[in-house]
Amino acid sequence: MASNAVAVGYARDAAQLAVVQGHARNHGYLLAHVVEDGRDAATISQLTQHAADQSAQVVILPGDALLSAARTKLEKELAGVGAQCIVLGAPSAPASGVFERVMPRRDFDAARGRHSKRPGEQHPI
């Protein structure tokens, strides 16, 4: 991606914002807009719309943002508006802890093939 490409960033908090801004600065991207989402609940469509509204060629997404779990779908949607997705710190998968923030530990373990039973808990019949 060429220097001075227009970028849209995404950040849940000040730490993510600093990482996104630093990445943009270090790679010569013009950071036109940052979607600040304290709830980490933005959708692919919303982020794609921000990229389209800014005519961005790049979207910078922290690897521990929930949207990083849907990277393939996000990349496909962004390609439709002429943008690429850069996921920081997560080359092919969401950073550890992403799913644990939004689903109970038991469900998280079950989704990963680990089944845990809490003390006193009985399996449904």
C-alpha positions in Angstrom: 0.0 0.0 0.0 1.4 3.4 -1.0 2.4 6.0 1.5 -0.2 8.7 2.0 -3.1 6.2 1.5 -6.2 7.3 3.3 -7.0 5.2 6.3 -9.8 4.6 8.8 -8.9 3.3 12.2 -10.9 1.5 14.8 -10.3 1.7 18.6 -12.1 0.5 21.7 -10.0 2.5 24.2 -7.0 4.9 24.5 -4.5 2.1 24.3 -5.9 0.8 21.0 -6.1 4.4 19.7 -2.4 5.0 20.3 -1.5 1.7 18.6 -3.7 2.6 15.5 -2.3 6.1 15.3 1.2 4.9 15.7 0.8 2.3 12.9 -0.7 4.9 10.6 2.1 7.4 11.3 4.9 4.8 10.9 3.5 3.6 7.6 2.7 7.0 6.1 -1.1 6.6 6.1 -3.3 9.6 6.3 -5.6 8.7 9.2 -8.8 10.4 8.1 -11.1 9.0 10.8 -11.0 6.7 13.8 -14.2 4.8 14.8 -14.0 5.1 18.6 -16.2 2.3 20.0 -15.9 1.8 23.8 -18.3 -1.1 23.7 -16.4 -2.9 20.9 -19.7 -3.6 19.2 -19.3 -2.1 15.8 -20.4 -4.2 12.8 -18.7 -5.1 9.6 -21.3 -3.0 7.7 -20.6 0.1 10.0 -16.9 -0.1 9.5 -17.2 -0.6 5.8 -19.5 2.4 5.6 -16.9 4.5 7.5 -14.3 3.4 5.0 -16.5 4.2 2.0 -17.5 7.6 3.5 -13.8 8.5 3.9 -12.8 7.0 0.5 -10.2 5.0 2.5 -7.9 2.5 1.0 -6.9 1.0 4.4 -8.8 0.1 7.6 -6.5 -0.4 10.6 -8.0 -2.7 13.2 -6.4 -3.9 16.5 -6.0 -7.6 16.7 -7.9 -7.7 20.0 -11.0 -6.0 18.6 -14.0 -8.2 18.3 -14.2 -7.5 14.5 -10.8 -9.2 14.1 -12.7 -12.5 14.7 -14.5 -11.8 11.4 -11.4 -10.8 9.5 -12.2 -12.8 6.3 -15.7 -11.4 6.0 -14.5 -7.9 6.9 -11.8 -8.1 4.2 -14.4 -9.2 1.6 -16.7 -6.3 2.5 -13.9 -3.8 2.5 -12.7 -5.0 -0.9 -16.1 -4.0 -2.2 -15.4 -0.3 -1.4 -11.8 -0.5 -2.5 -10.2 -0.8 0.9 -7.8 -3.3 2.5 -7.8 -4.4 6.1 -4.8 -4.4 8.4 -5.2 -6.3 11.6 -2.5 -5.4 14.1 -1.0 -8.1 16.2 -3.1 -10.9 14.7 -2.0 -12.2 11.3 -4.6 -14.9 10.9 -6.8 -15.1 14.0 -8.2 -12.9 16.8 -5.9 -12.2 19.7 -6.5 -14.5 22.7 -9.2 -13.1 25.0 -11.4 -11.6 22.2 -14.2 -14.1 22.7 -13.9 -14.4 26.5 -15.0 -10.7 26.7 -18.4 -11.5 25.1 -19.3 -15.0 26.0 -19.4 -16.9 29.3 -16.3 -19.0 29.9 -18.3 -22.3 29.7 -19.6 -21.4 26.2 -16.1 -20.3 25.1 -14.6 -23.6 26.2 -17.4 -25.6 24.5 -16.8 -23.6 21.3 -13.2 -24.6 21.4 -13.9 -28.3 22.1 -13.3 -28.1 25.8 -16.2 -29.2 28.0 -16.1 -28.1 31.6 -18.6 -28.9 34.3 -18.9 -26.6 37.3 -19.0 -28.1 40.7 -22.6 -29.3 41.5 -23.7 -28.9 38.0 -25.5 -31.7 36.3 -25.7 -32.4 32.6 -29.2 -32.0 31.0 -31.1 -35.2 30.3 
